[in-house]
């Protein structure tokens, strides 16, 4: 039997995502009510620019006083899609204090202060859901938090930023340089006017922190995530990758150490074999692999950004929270019981592709090989090309720690026969 009293929902932010959430709530009102067991009513919308025309939203619902809105006391759910740290953090905690559960898409805030927000939700007996914070429409948080709750997740590997994937895919498929590909991404609306958060890996790092925390039942903050951007990736890097049968992606990698005693989370460009499913993820799409003991390898794929995909994830959370509200329960909160230490990047073990500019004369390869051996880094393959006294030397290693590789490169730079280190890139996905 359907409850007649509607659940009241407040919307904080009415930009690309927020306006789509409001539209779906209105146009799919009957279906949402049937799925929830009660109607949902948009009770207020907090915005910064009240004079902007917002089609389909009653102007009487618009307010610039977000604090007063969340303090009303009669709200059931607050949807936060304004982003950033403040005032979002204060508004969310205020919503809990005044009786509302929260659905958020705020990856930056959750990566930085997720533990405190979960604690506030638990203190007040309310829900905090955030499926939309990581990969748009792709169901990922809930499968990790609920479907795989009985399994042991060992690794999460994926493409979690559509802008960077579009740029790298364009560089790979057309031979374009970084700036040219970025310009096209901007013109098409995939990149912001200031793309720093995307291309320098900040966006992906926030998502990696959230995923690692859920996957490994351990608090992982943004500061724990090693981050490298993709602005230094060149057409020459893609040429080298193709010679190895690889392409280049900006990856978020969260993994449990082999002994299970620690975890790592990192974001950086990496070469992956063309045979790996992630290599075929094109354009602005996202894809994430989850590897666990019992279920093996699972792949989640789909649009990772945009108004409609993100709104889809928000509405899915809204339905779940609304159902909990009606039944008088709450969903799963933070699970950080494992409290595993987060290792530094220096302890991470992977393969490397190193391109060196060297003198084209006898004995150079032997010198370089000796340096690798002295630092305990085993060489898998070497390719050398030379002309007119100059040469390039491409070395692909077996698995080695980041610290060992760093020491190797430092020693290589001191060799008289090494003119410079053209590029260093990790090789993943094998």
C-alpha positions in Angstrom: 0.0 0.0 0.0 1.4 3.4 -1.0 1.9 6.0 1.7 0.1 9.2 0.8 2.3 11.7 2.6 5.1 12.7 0.2 8.7 12.5 1.0 10.2 16.0 0.8 13.4 16.5 -1.1 15.6 19.6 -1.1 18.1 20.1 -4.0 21.4 21.9 -3.3 22.6 23.1 -6.7 20.8 23.3 -10.0 23.4 23.2 -12.6 23.9 20.5 -15.3 23.3 17.6 -12.9 20.9 19.3 -10.5 18.5 20.5 -13.2 18.5 17.0 -14.7 17.7 15.5 -11.2 14.8 18.0 -10.9 13.5 17.1 -14.4 13.5 13.4 -13.8 11.8 13.8 -10.4 9.0 15.7 -12.2 8.6 13.7 -15.4 9.0 10.3 -13.7 7.1 11.2 -10.6 4.5 8.4 -10.9 7.2 5.7 -11.5 9.3 6.9 -8.7 6.4 6.9 -6.3 5.5 3.3 -7.4 9.1 2.1 -6.8 9.5 3.9 -3.5 6.0 3.3 -2.0 5.4 7.0 -1.6 5.4 10.2 -3.7 8.5 12.4 -3.6 8.1 16.2 -3.6 10.7 18.7 -4.5 10.4 21.0 -1.5 13.2 23.6 -2.3 16.1 24.3 -4.6 19.1 26.3 -3.4 21.0 28.2 -6.1 23.5 31.0 -6.4 21.8 32.8 -9.3 18.0 33.0 -8.5 17.2 35.1 -11.7 18.2 32.3 -14.1 15.3 30.7 -15.8 15.0 27.0 -14.8 12.5 25.2 -17.0 10.1 22.9 -15.2 11.0 24.2 -11.7 8.5 26.3 -9.8 10.2 29.7 -9.2 8.6 29.6 -5.7 10.9 26.7 -4.8 14.1 28.7 -5.6 16.2 30.1 -2.8 19.7 31.5 -2.3 19.6 30.6 1.4 20.8 27.0 1.4 21.4 27.0 5.2 17.8 27.9 5.9 16.6 25.3 3.5 18.4 22.4 5.1 17.4 23.7 8.6 13.6 23.5 7.8 13.2 20.3 9.8 10.6 18.8 7.6 12.9 17.5 4.9 13.4 13.8 4.3 16.3 13.9 1.8 18.8 16.5 0.8 20.5 16.1 -2.6 23.9 17.9 -2.7 25.3 18.6 -6.2 27.0 21.9 -5.6 30.5 20.3 -5.3 33.6 21.7 -3.5 34.4 21.5 0.2 32.5 24.4 1.7 29.7 25.2 2.0 28.8 21.6 1.0 30.4 20.1 4.1 28.5 22.3 6.5 25.3 22.0 4.6 25.4 18.2 4.7 26.2 18.0 8.4 23.4 20.5 9.1 21.0 18.4 7.1 21.8 15.4 9.3 21.3 17.5 12.4 17.9 18.6 11.2 16.6 15.1 10.3 17.4 14.6 6.7 19.4 11.9 4.9 21.8 13.0 2.2 22.5 11.9 -1.4 25.7 13.5 -2.7 27.8 13.6 -5.9 30.7 15.4 -4.2 33.8 13.3 -4.8 36.3 15.9 -3.5 34.5 16.3 -0.2 34.0 12.6 0.3 37.7 11.9 -0.5 38.8 14.5 2.0 36.2 14.2 4.8 34.3 11.0 4.1 35.0 9.6 7.6 33.6 12.7 9.4 30.5 12.8 7.2 29.8 9.1 7.8 30.3 9.7 11.5 27.8 12.5 11.4 25.3 10.4 9.5 25.6 7.6 12.0 25.3 9.9 15.0 22.0 11.2 13.7 20.7 7.8 12.3 20.6 9.0 8.7 21.8 7.7 5.3 24.7 9.1 3.3 24.7 7.7 -0.3 27.1 8.8 -3.1 27.0 6.5 -6.1 27.2 9.6 -8.4 30.6 10.6 -6.9 32.7 8.1 -8.7 31.7 7.0 -12.2 28.5 8.8 -13.3 25.8 6.3 -14.3 28.0 3.2 -13.7 26.9 1.2 -10.6 30.1 0.8 -8.7 29.8 2.0 -5.1 26.8 -0.2 -4.4 28.3 -3.4 -5.9 31.5 -2.8 -3.9 29.6 -1.9 -0.7 26.8 -4.4 -0.9 27.1 -7.1 -3.7 30.7 -7.9 -2.9 30.4 -7.4 0.9 31.0 -11.2 1.4 34.0 -11.3 -0.9 37.6 -10.1 -0.6 38.5 -7.4 -3.1 42.2 -7.4 -4.0 42.4 -4.8 -6.8 40.4 -2.0 -8.4 41.8 -0.8 -11.8 40.1 1.5 -14.1 39.5 4.6 -16.2 37.5 7.0 -14.0 37.8 10.3 -15.9 36.1 10.8 -19.2 38.0 14.0 -20.2 41.4 12.4 -19.9 40.3 9.3 -21.7 38.9 11.4 -24.6 42.2 13.2 -24.9 44.4 10.1 -24.7 42.1 8.3 -27.1 42.3 11.1 -29.6 46.1 11.2 -29.3 46.2 7.4 -29.9 43.8 7.3 -32.8 44.8 10.4 -34.7 48.5 11.0 -33.7 47.5 14.4 -32.3 49.6 16.1 -29.7 48.4 16.7 -26.2 47.4 20.4 -26.7 45.6 19.7 -30.0 43.6 16.9 -28.3 42.8 19.1 -25.3 41.6 21.9 -27.6 39.2 19.5 -29.3 37.9 18.1 -25.9 37.3 21.7 -24.8 35.4 22.6 -28.0 33.2 19.6 -27.6 32.4 20.3 -24.0 34.3 17.4 -22.5 37.0 19.6 -20.9 36.4 22.6 -18.6 37.9 26.0 -19.4 40.4 25.1 -16.6 41.0 21.4 -17.1 43.6 21.1 -14.3 41.4 18.9 -12.0 41.1 16.4 -14.8 44.4 16.4 -16.7 46.5 16.6 -13.5 44.7 13.6 -12.0 43.0 15.4 -9.1 39.5 14.2 -10.1 40.6 10.6 -10.6 42.6 10.7 -7.3 39.5 11.7 -5.3 37.6 8.8 -6.9 40.5 6.4 -6.2 40.4 7.4 -2.5 36.7 6.6 -2.3 37.0 3.3 -4.1 39.9 2.1 -2.1 38.2 2.9 1.2 35.1 0.9 0.3 37.0 -2.0 -1.4 39.5 -2.5 1.4 37.4 -1.4 4.4 40.1 1.1 5.3 40.0 4.9 5.5 41.9 6.2 2.5 42.0 10.0 2.1 42.9 12.0 -0.9 46.3 12.8 0.6 47.0 9.0 0.6 46.7 8.7 -3.2 49.8 9.1 -5.3 48.9 11.3 -8.3 50.5 12.0 -11.6 48.9 13.9 -14.4 48.9 13.2 -18.1 50.1 16.5 -19.5 53.6 15.2 -20.3 52.4 12.3 -22.4 53.6 12.8 -26.0 52.9 11.4 -29.4 56.3 9.7 -29.1 55.1 7.8 -26.0 52.1 6.5 -28.0 54.5 5.5 -30.8 56.5 3.5 -28.3 53.4 2.0 -26.8 52.2 0.8 -30.3 55.6 -0.9 -30.9 54.9 -2.8 -27.7 51.3 -3.6 -28.7 50.0 -1.2 -26.1 48.1 2.0 -25.7 48.2 4.6 -22.9 45.4 5.4 -20.4 45.2 7.4 -17.2 44.5 4.8 -14.6 43.2 4.8 -11.1 44.7 1.7 -9.3 43.8 0.6 -5.8 45.3 -2.7 -4.7 46.0 -4.8 -1.7 49.6 -5.9 -1.1 50.4 -9.5 -1.8 50.7 -10.3 1.9 47.4 -8.5 2.5 49.0 -6.3 5.2 48.6 -2.9 3.4 47.0 -1.2 0.5 48.0 1.4 -2.1 46.0 3.9 -4.2 47.5 5.7 -7.2 46.6 7.6 -10.3 49.0 7.9 -13.3 49.4 7.3 -17.0 50.3 3.8 -17.9 50.8 1.6 -20.9 48.3 -1.3 -21.2 48.3 -4.1 -23.7 45.8 -3.8 -26.6 44.5 -7.2 -25.5 43.3 -5.8 -22.2 39.6 -4.7 -22.2 40.5 -1.3 -20.9 42.5 -0.6 -24.0 39.2 -0.5 -26.1 37.5 2.0 -23.8 37.1 5.0 -26.2 36.1 8.6 -26.0 34.7 10.0 -22.8 33.6 6.6 -21.4 34.7 5.1 -18.1 35.5 1.4 -17.2 36.6 -0.2 -14.0 37.9 -3.7 -13.2 37.3 -5.2 -9.8 39.3 -8.3 -8.9 38.3 -10.4 -5.9 38.9 -13.8 -4.5 35.6 -15.4 -5.1 34.0 -13.5 -8.0 37.3 -13.1 -10.0 37.4 -10.2 -12.5 34.3 -8.0 -12.9 34.2 -5.1 -15.4 31.9 -2.1 -15.0 31.6 0.1 -18.1 29.6 3.1 -19.2 29.3 6.9 -19.4 31.2 8.4 -16.5 30.0 12.0 -16.5 27.4 14.3 -17.9 24.1 15.6 -16.6 21.8 12.6 -17.4 24.2 9.8 -16.5 25.1 11.5 -13.2 21.5 12.3 -12.4 20.7 8.6 -13.0 23.0 7.6 -10.2 21.7 10.4 -8.0 18.1 9.2 -8.5 19.1 5.6 -7.8 20.4 6.7 -4.5 17.4 8.8 -3.8 15.1 5.8 -4.4 17.2 3.6 -2.0 17.3 6.3 0.7 13.6 7.0 0.3 12.8 3.3 0.8 14.9 3.2 3.9 13.1 6.3 5.2 9.7 4.7 4.8 10.8 1.4 6.5 12.6 3.3 9.3 16.0 1.8 8.5 19.3 3.0 7.2 21.6 1.5 4.6 25.2 0.5 5.0 27.5 3.2 6.5 31.3 3.4 6.5 33.1 0.1 6.8 36.7 0.8 8.0 37.2 -2.1 10.4 40.3 -3.4 8.5 42.2 -0.2 9.1 45.1 -1.3 6.9 48.1 1.0 6.5 48.3 2.8 3.1 51.8 2.2 1.7 53.8 4.9 -0.2 54.3 4.9 -3.9 57.9 3.8 -3.4 56.7 0.4 -2.3 54.5 -0.2 -5.4 55.8 -2.9 -7.7 55.1 -2.8 -11.4 56.8 -2.9 -14.8 58.4 0.2 -16.5 59.0 1.5 -19.9 62.1 3.8 -19.9 63.3 5.7 -23.0 66.8 7.0 -22.9 68.8 9.3 -25.2 72.3 7.9 -25.3 75.6 8.2 -27.3 75.7 5.9 -30.2 78.9 4.0 -29.5 80.0 0.6 -28.3 79.6 -0.3 -24.6 76.6 1.9 -23.9 74.1 -0.9 -23.5 76.5 -2.8 -21.2 76.8 0.3 -19.0 73.0 0.8 -18.8 72.4 -2.9 -18.1 75.0 -2.8 -15.3 73.2 0.1 -13.6 69.9 -1.7 -13.7 71.5 -4.8 -12.3 73.2 -2.9 -9.5 69.8 -1.6 -8.4 68.1 -4.9 -8.5 65.9 -4.1 -11.5 65.6 -6.9 -14.1 65.4 -6.0 -17.8 62.8 -7.7 -19.9 63.5 -6.2 -23.3 65.8 -3.6 -24.9 65.5 -1.8 -28.2 68.2 0.5 -29.5 68.2 2.8 -32.5 71.2 5.0 -33.5 72.3 7.5 -36.1 75.0 10.1 -36.4 76.5 9.6 -33.0 73.1 9.7 -31.1 70.8 6.9 -30.2 67.6 6.1 -28.3 67.5 3.1 -26.0 64.1 1.8 -24.9 64.2 -0.5 -21.8 61.2 -2.5 -20.5 61.7 -4.0 -17.1 60.3 -6.9 -15.2 58.3 -5.9 -12.1 60.3 -3.6 -9.8 59.5 -1.3 -6.9 59.0 2.4 -7.6 61.9 3.2 -5.2 64.3 0.8 -7.0 63.4 2.3 -10.4 63.9 5.8 -9.0 67.4 4.9 -7.8 68.1 3.3 -11.2 67.1 6.4 -13.1 69.1 8.7 -10.8 72.2 6.6 -11.5 71.6 6.5 -15.2 71.5 10.3 -15.4 75.1 10.3 -14.0 76.4 8.2 -16.9 78.4 10.2 -19.4 76.9 8.2 -22.2 73.3 9.0 -21.2 72.2 12.3 -22.7 68.9 12.3 -21.0 65.8 10.4 -19.9 63.2 11.0 -22.5 60.3 9.3 -20.7 59.3 6.9 -18.0 56.0 5.1 -18.0 54.5 2.3 -16.0 53.2 -0.8 -17.7 50.0 -2.2 -16.2 47.2 -4.6 -17.0 49.1 -7.8 -17.6 
